[in-house]
Amino acid sequence: MNILNAKQTEGYSPYTCLAALGQGDTTTRLSAVVMGLGSICHGQVVKGILYLAAELGYLAFMVRYGLHNLAMLITLGEVEQQEVWDEAQQVYLYVQGDQSVLLLLYGVATLLLTLVMFLIWRGSLKSAYKAQCLQQKGSHVNTFREDLTTLLDDNLYRLLMTPPMFFITALTILPLIFMICMAFTNYSKIDNHLVLFDWVGLENFAALFDSNSILGSTFWSVLVWTLVWAVFATFTNYIFGMLLALLINRKDTRAKGFWRFCFVLSSAVPMFVSLLIMRTMLQPNGAVNVLLRSLGLIAPEASLPFFTDPTWARVTVIVINIWVGVPYTLMQLTGVLQSIPAELYDAAKVDGAGPVRTFCSITLPYMLYVTTPYLIATFTGNVNNFNVIYLLSGGDPVTNLASTAGSTDLLVTWLYKLTIDKQYYNVGAVVGIMTFIILSVGALFSYRRSKSYKEEGGF
C-alpha cells in the first residue's frame, strides 16, 4: 500500500499556480502581474530580476512587433504591390505590399513565443510561492548560485532537455504549425494568390474529399495506390529477405559469407545510382528491350511497357523495390536467426516437431518479436518512399491529362509535384496533413496489434 501511495504521489508538487493565487501572500499574487516580484521579496533577487527582465522584454517585443503580427495574422495582409510613376526618372517604381507568407510565419512565431512566455510566467508564480512557503517554515531558500548548482544534480534533465526543445520548437513545431495553417488558405498560383492570400477555412479539405472533382478523384486514387504500395513494398521485402536469410543460414549451405556478400553488395551502391540505371535499362529503347528484341522474344519494333502502362509500371516499381530493399532485410534477419537459442530447436526435435512446425512455432514468432519495430518503421518509410518512385518512374504514366498525378505517384511524390511543379501550396499542405494522419494511424494500429499479440503470449 505504501508503494502504491508513493507511486501516486511521485512527481507531485504542492507549489502550483492555483495554490499561489489562492494561498499566496500579496507579493506572490502580484507576481502574476509583475513577474519576479514575489521572488525578489522572498530573498531570490537575481532570479526575480531575470523573470522581470523576461517580462519586460516580451512586453517590448509585443508593443513593437507582436501586436502587429497578431493583427496581421487575422487578415494576412490587404495591401497589394503598388506601381507608382516617378516623374523625375520617367519610370515606374514598384512599392512592395503585404507578403502573406511572412505575415503568417511571423504570426505563428509570435503565438509560439507567447506560449513560451506563459510557461515562464507559470514558473515565476510557482517559484515565488515556493520561496514564500519555505520562508514561512523557516527553511532555507536557495540562492541563485544554489539554483544553478541544482542544474547539475536534481534538475539535470532541465539543463539537458532545454537545447533540444529549443531546436525542436524552432525547426519542427514552428514549420509544422505553419504548414497546417497554410492548408486553410488559398495560397496557390490559381487566381494569382502567391503573394497575397486569405483564409478560406475548410474549402481545401472539401475539394480534396470531393470524389466527383478532378482533385478529389486524384487524391483517392493516389491514396489507394499509396496504401497498396506500402503493404506490398513492406511485406515482399520482408518475406523474400526472410527466405534468403533462412536459405543462407541452413547448416547444409556452404560459403555463407560469400552468399551474404553477393546479396549485400547491392546496398553498397548508392540507391539513387541503382534506380537511375534501372530506369535507363527499362526504357522502350533501353538495354532490356533491346536484348529481348535481339533474342527474338518480342517483335523488332515492340517494347515491353515497363513505364508506359499503369499496371506494368506499378508491378515494375514493386519488383525493383524488392531488389533494392531485400539486402537490408537480409542483414536484419540474419542477426535475428543467429541469436535464436539452439536449445529451442533441440527441444522441438526431441518432441518430434518437423521443419514446418519448428518454423511456425519458434523461428517466425521470434523474428516477428524482434523485428516488429523494424516492420512498423519500414511501412512508414514506404508510405513516404520518395526516392524509389520519383527516381524510377517519376510517378508516370499519366493517364489523365487533367490530373496532377501519375499512376505510380505516392502521396509524397504528388505533394512534391503540387508544391514545386504546380505551386498549389494550399492543396499540398492538405495532402501533407493527410499523409501525417495516415502514418500516425498506421503506426498506432501496428503497435497496438503487436502489443496485444505479445500480451496474449503469441511471442
MIGU-67969 format. One record per residue (C-alpha): residue in three letters; y negated, x negated, z negated. Coordinates in pm, whole numbers, padded with zeros to 5 digits, always signed. Each point is the difference from the previous one (the first is absolute). Example, Ala and Ser with C-alpha at 12.3 -4.5 7.8 and 13.67 -1.06 7.14 Angstrom:
REM MIGU-67969
ALA+00450-01230-00780
SER-00344-00137+00066
This chain:
REM MIGU-67969
MET+00000+00000+00000
ASN-00237-00286-00080
ILE+00075-00160+00336
LEU-00080+00329+00175
ASN-00328+00033-00186
ALA-00085-00360+00086
LYS+00060+00067+00369
GLN-00213+00314-00013
THR-00290-00178-00168
GLU+00030-00321+00203
GLY-00323-00066+00185
TYR-00186+00271-00195
SER-00354-00085-00103
PRO-00214+00210-00236
TYR-00316-00139+00161
THR-00052+00256+00275
CYS-00312+00131+00169
LEU+00047+00348-00148
ALA+00035-00148-00348
ALA-00310-00211+00057
LEU-00206+00301+00107
GLY+00136+00223-00276
GLN+00032-00237-00297
GLY-00228-00290+00088
ASP-00327-00068-00169
THR-00338+00035+00169
THR-00002-00339+00169
THR+00355+00047+00125
ARG-00084+00335+00151
LEU-00315-00141+00153
SER+00220-00256+00174
ALA+00093+00282+00235
VAL-00359-00018+00126
VAL-00104-00357-00079
MET+00310-00207+00061
GLY+00055-00281-00247
LEU-00227+00143-00270
GLY+00287+00073-00237
SER+00153-00344+00053
ILE-00335-00170-00069
CYS-00059+00201-00319
HIS+00353-00072-00128
GLY-00013-00375+00041
GLN+00122-00056+00355
VAL-00333-00103+00147
VAL+00114-00198+00306
LYS+00249+00266+00104
GLY-00266+00270-00044
ILE-00249-00193+00210
LEU+00257-00037+00279
TYR+00070+00374-00004
LEU-00373+00071+00007
ALA-00050-00245+00286
ALA+00277+00174+00196
GLU-00167+00336-00051
LEU-00344-00129+00099
GLY+00146-00167+00310
TYR+00177+00320+00101
LEU-00311+00211-00053
ALA-00209-00246+00202
PHE+00255+00011+00282
MET+00012+00380-00004
VAL-00379+00030+00009
ARG-00032-00258+00279
TYR+00304+00083+00214
GLY+00259+00220-00168
LEU-00176+00338-00001
HIS-00093-00046+00366
ASN+00361-00093+00084
LEU+00133+00312-00172
ALA-00260+00221+00165
MET+00081-00140+00344
LEU+00372+00041-00071
ILE-00055+00376+00012
THR-00166+00003+00342
LEU+00129-00331+00149
GLY-00340-00042+00159
GLU-00216+00211+00227
VAL-00237-00241+00179
GLU+00119-00107+00345
GLN-00100-00318+00176
GLN-00358+00036+00131
GLU-00139-00125+00329
VAL-00367-00093-00031
TRP-00228-00117+00281
ASP-00190-00319-00083
GLU-00327+00020+00191
ALA-00089-00364-00062
GLN+00329-00143+00130
GLN+00060+00283+00251
VAL+00363+00035-00116
TYR+00204+00247-00199
LEU+00087-00107-00353
TYR+00296+00145-00184
VAL-00041+00091-00365
GLN+00329+00003-00182
GLY+00099+00332-00158
ASP+00259+00088-00259
GLN+00349-00151+00029
SER+00248+00242-00150
VAL+00274-00262-00041
LEU-00216-00212-00228
LEU-00129+00302-00188
LEU+00356+00117-00064
LEU+00106-00347-00112
TYR-00300-00043-00231
GLY+00051+00347-00147
VAL+00369-00060-00076
ALA-00080-00343-00148
THR-00266+00159-00222
LEU+00251+00258-00125
LEU+00250-00275-00083
LEU-00269-00198-00179
THR-00087+00312-00200
LEU+00366+00036-00097
VAL+00008-00362-00116
MET-00319+00060-00196
PHE+00161+00302-00165
LEU+00288-00220-00117
ILE-00251-00250-00140
TRP-00181+00285-00175
ARG+00327+00110-00163
GLY+00063-00357-00111
SER-00348-00022-00150
LEU+00043+00324-00196
LYS+00345-00089-00129
SER-00111-00351-00094
ALA-00298+00135-00198
TYR+00222+00248-00186
LYS+00260-00266-00079
ALA-00266-00234-00138
GLN-00138+00287-00212
CYS+00342+00084-00146
LEU+00078-00364-00079
GLN-00340-00046-00161
GLN+00044+00313-00214
LYS+00341-00124-00117
GLY-00144-00337-00087
SER+00223-00166+00260
HIS-00096-00290+00216
VAL-00185+00085+00324
ASN+00077-00244+00278
THR-00277-00214+00138
PHE-00043-00048+00373
ARG+00174-00337-00021
GLU+00297+00159-00177
ASP+00014+00275+00263
LEU+00017-00266+00269
THR+00280-00171-00192
THR+00207+00321+00006
LEU-00004-00017+00379
LEU+00248-00286-00035
ASP+00219+00188-00247
ASP+00008+00376-00062
ASN-00216+00088+00301
LEU+00147-00255+00240
TYR+00106+00283+00232
ARG-00365+00099+00041
LEU-00095-00353+00103
LEU+00285-00030+00249
MET-00030+00350+00148
THR-00376+00006+00052
PRO-00017-00225+00312
PRO+00290+00180+00178
MET-00151+00340-00081
PHE-00335-00113+00139
PHE+00151-00106+00332
ILE+00225+00308+00016
THR-00304+00221-00048
ALA-00213-00184+00255
LEU+00266-00069+00264
THR+00242+00292-00039
ILE-00141+00299-00187
LEU-00345-00007+00164
PRO+00134-00022+00361
LEU+00263+00264-00081
ILE-00256+00250-00131
PHE-00229-00085+00291
MET+00280+00079+00248
ILE+00088+00324-00177
CYS-00363+00111+00011
MET-00014-00085+00371
ALA+00274+00258+00064
PHE-00245+00274-00102
THR-00270-00102+00248
ASN-00046+00021+00378
TYR-00021-00380+00036
SER+00111-00031+00363
LYS-00125-00076+00348
ILE+00043+00370+00075
ASP-00352+00147+00026
ASN-00133-00351-00076
HIS+00054-00003-00377
LEU+00063-00375-00034
VAL-00333-00082-00168
LEU-00106+00327-00162
PHE+00266+00243-00116
ASP+00039+00286-00246
TRP+00249+00150-00244
VAL+00231+00252+00167
GLY+00236+00086-00285
LEU+00361+00069+00100
GLU-00063+00044+00372
ASN+00181-00323+00089
PHE+00305+00096-00203
ALA+00005+00347+00158
ALA-00017-00152+00349
LEU+00279-00245-00078
PHE+00233+00270-00136
ASP-00070+00243+00285
SER+00316-00034+00211
ASN-00161+00197+00284
SER-00263-00269+00061
ILE+00060-00330+00179
LEU-00087-00196-00313
GLY+00228+00211-00219
SER+00296-00010+00239
THR-00042-00377+00029
PHE-00002-00039-00376
TRP+00320+00198-00054
SER+00175-00181+00283
VAL-00101-00342-00135
LEU+00090+00103-00356
VAL+00352+00109+00097
TRP+00059-00318+00199
THR-00138-00214-00285
LEU+00251+00149-00244
VAL+00288-00031+00251
TRP-00097-00360+00069
ALA-00028-00086-00370
VAL+00345+00143-00077
PHE+00175-00164+00294
ALA-00184-00331-00032
THR+00082-00021-00371
PHE+00364+00104-00004
THR+00110-00159+00329
ASN-00127-00335-00125
TYR+00168+00054-00334
ILE+00335+00112+00144
PHE+00024-00274+00264
GLY-00122-00261-00246
MET+00261+00116-00249
LEU+00279-00017+00259
LEU-00103-00351+00102
ALA-00020-00112-00363
LEU+00348+00142-00071
LEU+00151-00166+00307
ILE-00155-00339-00070
ASN+00092+00006-00370
ARG+00368+00083+00062
LYS+00239-00260-00135
ASP+00159-00041+00344
THR-00334-00070+00174
ARG-00047-00367+00081
ALA-00329-00187+00031
LYS-00191+00259-00200
GLY-00311-00217-00010
PHE-00003-00036+00378
TRP+00019+00376+00060
ARG-00275+00066-00255
PHE-00215-00263+00172
CYS+00052+00165+00341
PHE-00112+00342-00120
VAL-00283-00124-00221
LEU-00137-00228+00273
SER-00184+00289+00164
SER-00203+00056-00317
ALA-00133-00357+00024
VAL-00187+00094+00319
PRO-00325+00193-00063
MET+00066+00370+00050
PHE-00291+00056+00237
VAL+00132-00273+00232
SER+00346+00159+00013
LEU-00144+00346+00060
LEU-00230-00114+00280
ILE+00285-00186+00169
MET+00223+00308-00020
ARG-00282+00216+00135
THR-00032-00230+00300
MET+00375-00013+00060
LEU+00035+00380-00003
GLN-00277+00074+00248
PRO+00095+00162+00336
ASN-00011-00346+00163
GLY+00104-00186-00312
ALA+00299-00227-00049
VAL+00239+00276-00108
ASN-00061+00227+00300
VAL+00002-00294+00242
LEU+00335-00115-00141
LEU+00149+00350+00026
ARG-00114+00023+00362
SER+00147-00338+00088
LEU+00332+00103-00155
GLY-00003+00323+00199
LEU+00007+00222-00308
ILE-00313+00185+00113
ALA-00154+00063+00340
PRO-00218-00277+00150
GLU-00320+00202-00042
ALA+00098+00168-00327
SER-00075-00102-00358
LEU+00105+00128-00338
PRO-00291+00194-00161
PHE-00010-00188-00329
PHE-00366+00082-00063
THR-00075+00265+00261
ASP+00232+00276-00120
PRO-00066+00147-00349
THR+00367+00012-00107
TRP+00076-00345+00136
ALA-00313-00143-00164
ARG+00088+00142-00342
VAL+00359-00124+00017
THR-00123-00340+00121
VAL-00240-00055-00291
ILE+00270+00103-00251
VAL+00257-00239+00154
ILE-00243-00292+00014
ASN-00108+00071-00357
ILE+00367-00038-00099
TRP+00008-00342+00162
VAL-00323-00100-00176
GLY+00078+00148-00342
VAL+00374-00058-00051
PRO-00038-00372-00096
TYR-00218+00094-00299
THR+00251+00262-00116
LEU+00281-00250+00054
MET-00166-00251-00230
GLN-00064+00266-00265
LEU+00355+00136-00002
THR+00166-00341+00020
GLY-00150-00087-00336
VAL+00106+00336-00141
LEU+00360-00039+00119
GLN+00026-00347-00148
SER-00121+00129-00338
ILE+00269+00271-00035
PRO+00246-00113-00270
ALA+00339-00091+00149
GLU+00172+00159-00301
LEU-00092+00345+00133
TYR+00190-00061+00322
ASP+00296-00146-00188
ALA+00015+00307-00224
ALA-00020+00231+00302
LYS+00280-00190+00169
VAL+00217+00031-00310
ASP-00067+00377-00006
GLY+00119+00023+00359
ALA-00335+00074+00160
GLY-00020-00069+00374
PRO-00291-00158+00192
VAL-00172+00334+00064
ARG+00033+00111-00362
THR-00123-00339-00124
PHE-00300+00012+00232
CYS-00097+00356-00097
SER+00052-00051-00376
ILE-00124-00356-00054
THR-00179-00165+00292
LEU-00218+00286+00128
PRO-00115+00129-00342
TYR-00084-00353-00111
MET-00200-00069+00317
LEU-00188+00328-00027
TYR-00076-00063-00367
VAL-00160-00335+00079
THR-00163+00082+00332
THR-00145+00347-00069
PRO-00352-00145-00055
TYR+00045-00197+00322
LEU+00095+00318+00188
ILE-00304+00184-00135
ALA-00228-00289+00096
THR+00162-00022+00344
PHE-00045+00373+00062
THR-00365-00025-00101
GLY-00047-00303+00221
ASN+00161+00172+00299
VAL-00234+00298-00028
ASN-00282-00253+00035
ASN+00185-00232+00240
PHE-00295-00076+00224
ASN+00129-00328+00148
VAL+00327+00117+00154
ILE-00145+00309+00167
TYR-00336-00136+00113
LEU+00124-00339+00124
LEU+00317+00136+00160
SER-00092+00330+00164
GLY-00367+00042-00086
GLY+00084+00361-00089
ASP+00086+00075+00364
PRO+00097+00192+00202
VAL-00282+00253+00003
THR+00138+00327+00133
ASN-00311+00211-00066
LEU-00324-00143+00132
ALA-00199+00229-00230
SER+00174-00148-00305
THR-00122-00306-00186
ALA+00352-00118-00091
GLY+00306-00113+00190
SER+00364+00092-00048
THR+00077-00299-00225
ASP-00325+00000-00197
LEU+00038+00011-00377
LEU-00268+00138-00228
VAL-00128-00352-00064
THR-00025-00095+00371
TRP-00154+00336+00081
LEU-00250-00061-00280
TYR-00086-00334+00160
LYS-00059+00164+00337
LEU-00207+00281-00150
THR-00233-00240-00178
ILE-00013-00318+00211
ASP+00052+00140+00350
LYS-00133+00356-00023
GLN-00246-00034-00291
TYR+00117+00326-00159
TYR-00055-00134-00351
ASN+00007+00337-00174
VAL+00336+00099+00147
GLY+00130-00351-00065
ALA-00093+00036-00366
VAL+00194+00327-00020
VAL+00303-00165+00161
GLY-00030-00286-00250
ILE+00000+00246-00290
MET+00306+00178+00139
THR+00181-00332+00045
PHE-00073-00091-00360
ILE+00129+00339-00121
ILE+00320-00033+00204
LEU+00065-00350-00133
SER-00065+00108-00359
VAL+00226+00306+00024
GLY+00275-00196+00174
ALA-00008-00283-00252
LEU-00010+00241-00295
PHE+00291+00205+00139
SER+00209-00314+00061
TYR-00077-00132-00346
ARG+00095+00327-00170
ARG+00321+00026+00199
SER+00104-00354-00089
LYS-00098+00047-00365
SER+00200+00324-00034
TYR+00296-00165+00172
LYS-00008-00285-00249
GLU-00028+00239-00295
GLU+00307+00189+00124
GLY+00196-00322+00002
GLY+00018-00030+00378
PHE-00069-00371-00020
